[in-house]
Amino acid sequence: MMTQHHIDKKRAQASFNKASASYENNAVLQRHVLGEMFLRLKLLKINPSSILDLGCGPGNAGPDLKNFYKPHDLIYLDFAYEMLKKAEEKNRDHFLKAFSSRTTQQFICADMEAIPLEENSIDMVWSNLSLQWCNDLDRVFAQIAKILTHNGLFIFSTFGPSTLHELRSSLASFSEHSHVNQFIDMHDIGDALIRCGFSDPVLDVDVYSLTYSTFKEIMYDLKHIGARNALQGRAKGMTGKGFLYQLEKLYEVYRANDKLPASYEVVYGHAWRVNKPHNESSIVKFYSKQ
C-alpha cells in the first residue's frame, strides 16, 4: 500500500546518484558512526569468510572490513549505481595495494528489499546508516536472515525517530506535506528482528548534534549527502524561496550559543541468525545513554 511516508525509490536513487561526487566531503556523521560500529564489532567473536556491506554507499567500510577479517568474499550492495561506482573505485585501489589479500570483491546494484543472494551464503551482514531508506523493515530483515549462515551476524546502524526533530517541527508548523522520513523506534526494530527469526538482539542508541552557523548550511549538507525529500507524500511542485525563507525563520528558535543544531538519533544493533526450537524465545536487550 502506498502511503505519504513511503519512500519513492526512484527519486531516492536519483538523489544519491547526484550526491555521489559530494558525499565524501559532507558525510561527517556517517564516518563517525562507521567508527562506532567497528568499536562494537570488535567486541563480538566472529570470523566471517563472507561479508555483505548492505547499502554500502561509497564503500567506506570496505578497507577496514578487509583488513580486520580478510574474508574470502566481500560483497558491496547499493541501489544507487553512481555510489556503487565510487565504492568500486575506492576498494579496487585498496585491493591492489593490499596485494597479499585473497579477498574476492563483488559489486551489486540492487534494492535491499530484494537482495539477489543465495540462502545461507553470507556469514556477516554489515549495514551502516542505510536501513532508513527501506519501506518494509520486516521484508529486509527476513531476507537478511535468509541469506545468513547458521550463527551468522547482522550488525547495523540506522536513524531513530528523534532525528532532525528541529527540522520536522519547523516544517509541521506551516506545511501539511511530508518532508522528512519517519524513522523507526529502537524498540520496534528489536521486535522486528525477533519476528524475522533473529536471536539475542542487542540495541543501543546515541544522540548527536551537528551545529551550523546558518540554516542554509544545514540544507546544503543534507542535499550533498543525498538526503533529499523522496517521500511519496511530498509536495510535488518546487517549494520556492518563500517556503525556505519561512522555514529558516521558524528554525531560528533553536539557535543557541550562536549556532543552529541538527540532531540525529542513531540506533546501533546486532543480532545472530541461530536456528532455535519454536518454543524458545529471545530477549531483546536495549541500552540508552539518554
Solvent accessible surface area in square Angstrom, and as a share of the most:
residue,aa,sasa,rsa
1,M,206,0.92
2,M,153,0.68
3,T,57,0.33
4,Q,92,0.41
5,H,74,0.33
6,H,53,0.24
7,I,8,0.04
8,D,40,0.21
9,K,37,0.16
10,K,165,0.70
11,R,96,0.35
12,A,1,0.01
13,Q,58,0.26
14,A,58,0.45
15,S,8,0.05
16,F,24,0.10
17,N,44,0.23
18,K,139,0.59
19,A,4,0.03
20,S,10,0.07
21,A,83,0.65
22,S,24,0.16
23,Y,26,0.10
24,E,58,0.26
25,N,128,0.66
26,N,23,0.12
27,A,0,0.00
28,V,83,0.48
29,L,8,0.04
30,Q,20,0.09
31,R,103,0.37
32,H,89,0.40
33,V,0,0.00
34,L,24,0.12
35,G,34,0.32
36,E,37,0.17
37,M,1,0.00
38,F,16,0.07
39,L,107,0.53
40,R,48,0.18
41,L,0,0.00
42,K,114,0.48
43,L,149,0.74
44,L,35,0.18
45,K,196,0.83
46,I,36,0.18
47,N,130,0.67
48,P,4,0.03
49,S,58,0.37
50,S,12,0.07
51,I,0,0.00
52,L,0,0.00
53,D,3,0.02
54,L,0,0.00
55,G,13,0.13
56,C,12,0.07
57,G,13,0.12
58,P,5,0.03
59,G,0,0.00
60,N,37,0.19
61,A,4,0.03
62,G,0,0.00
63,P,26,0.17
64,D,66,0.34
65,L,0,0.00
66,K,7,0.03
67,N,84,0.43
68,F,94,0.39
69,Y,23,0.09
70,K,153,0.65
71,P,2,0.01
72,H,111,0.50
73,D,36,0.19
74,L,0,0.00
75,I,9,0.04
76,Y,0,0.00
77,L,1,0.01
78,D,11,0.06
79,F,27,0.11
80,A,0,0.00
81,Y,125,0.48
82,E,62,0.28
83,M,3,0.01
84,L,11,0.05
85,K,79,0.33
86,K,73,0.31
87,A,0,0.00
88,E,70,0.31
89,E,75,0.34
90,K,67,0.28
91,N,0,0.00
92,R,116,0.42
93,D,71,0.37
94,H,39,0.18
95,F,65,0.27
96,L,119,0.59
97,K,158,0.67
98,A,31,0.24
99,F,182,0.76
100,S,93,0.60
101,S,33,0.21
102,R,219,0.80
103,T,3,0.02
104,T,67,0.39
105,Q,36,0.16
106,Q,77,0.34
107,F,51,0.21
108,I,37,0.19
109,C,63,0.38
110,A,21,0.16
111,D,40,0.21
112,M,16,0.07
113,E,21,0.10
114,A,58,0.45
115,I,15,0.08
116,P,79,0.50
117,L,40,0.20
118,E,137,0.62
119,E,100,0.45
120,N,100,0.51
121,S,42,0.27
122,I,3,0.01
123,D,33,0.17
124,M,0,0.00
125,V,0,0.00
126,W,1,0.00
127,S,0,0.00
128,N,26,0.13
129,L,15,0.08
130,S,10,0.06
131,L,5,0.02
132,Q,23,0.10
133,W,33,0.12
134,C,15,0.09
135,N,49,0.25
136,D,63,0.33
137,L,20,0.10
138,D,47,0.24
139,R,123,0.45
140,V,0,0.00
141,F,0,0.00
142,A,48,0.37
143,Q,33,0.15
144,I,0,0.00
145,A,5,0.04
146,K,113,0.48
147,I,5,0.02
148,L,1,0.01
149,T,33,0.19
150,H,101,0.45
151,N,83,0.43
152,G,2,0.02
153,L,0,0.00
154,F,0,0.00
155,I,4,0.02
156,F,1,0.00
157,S,0,0.00
158,T,7,0.04
159,F,18,0.07
160,G,0,0.00
161,P,56,0.35
162,S,46,0.30
163,T,1,0.01
164,L,14,0.07
165,H,78,0.35
166,E,3,0.01
167,L,9,0.05
168,R,57,0.21
169,S,57,0.37
170,S,6,0.04
171,L,11,0.06
172,A,75,0.58
173,S,76,0.49
174,F,58,0.24
175,S,21,0.14
176,E,157,0.70
177,H,84,0.38
178,S,9,0.06
179,H,30,0.13
180,V,13,0.07
181,N,14,0.07
182,Q,94,0.42
183,F,29,0.12
184,I,70,0.35
185,D,52,0.27
186,M,12,0.05
187,H,92,0.41
188,D,76,0.39
189,I,3,0.01
190,G,0,0.00
191,D,69,0.36
192,A,2,0.01
193,L,0,0.00
194,I,58,0.30
195,R,152,0.56
196,C,21,0.13
197,G,32,0.31
198,F,5,0.02
199,S,3,0.02
200,D,73,0.38
201,P,0,0.00
202,V,36,0.21
203,L,0,0.00
204,D,24,0.13
205,V,4,0.02
206,D,27,0.14
207,V,59,0.34
208,Y,36,0.14
209,S,66,0.42
210,L,44,0.22
211,T,83,0.48
212,Y,23,0.09
213,S,49,0.32
214,T,57,0.33
215,F,5,0.02
216,K,137,0.58
217,E,74,0.33
218,I,2,0.01
219,M,60,0.27
220,Y,118,0.45
221,D,31,0.16
222,L,13,0.06
223,K,94,0.40
224,H,39,0.18
225,I,18,0.09
226,G,0,0.00
227,A,34,0.26
228,R,73,0.27
229,N,34,0.18
230,A,1,0.00
231,L,1,0.00
232,Q,46,0.20
233,G,15,0.15
234,R,37,0.13
235,A,30,0.23
236,K,152,0.64
237,G,54,0.52
238,M,187,0.84
239,T,59,0.34
240,G,35,0.34
241,K,184,0.78
242,G,56,0.53
243,F,39,0.16
244,L,77,0.38
245,Y,137,0.52
246,Q,77,0.34
247,L,2,0.01
248,E,45,0.20
249,K,116,0.49
250,L,63,0.32
251,Y,0,0.00
252,E,65,0.29
253,V,118,0.68
254,Y,63,0.24
255,R,76,0.28
256,A,62,0.48
257,N,150,0.77
258,D,111,0.57
259,K,84,0.35
260,L,0,0.00
261,P,26,0.17
262,A,0,0.00
263,S,12,0.08
264,Y,15,0.06
265,E,15,0.07
266,V,0,0.00
267,V,0,0.00
268,Y,1,0.00
269,G,6,0.06
270,H,29,0.13
271,A,0,0.00
272,W,51,0.18
273,R,59,0.21
274,V,38,0.22
275,N,105,0.54
276,K,65,0.27
277,P,84,0.53
278,H,200,0.89
279,N,141,0.72
280,E,87,0.39
281,S,97,0.62
282,S,22,0.14
283,I,138,0.70
284,V,27,0.16
285,K,111,0.47
286,F,67,0.28
287,Y,120,0.46
288,S,63,0.41
289,K,139,0.59
290,Q,155,0.69
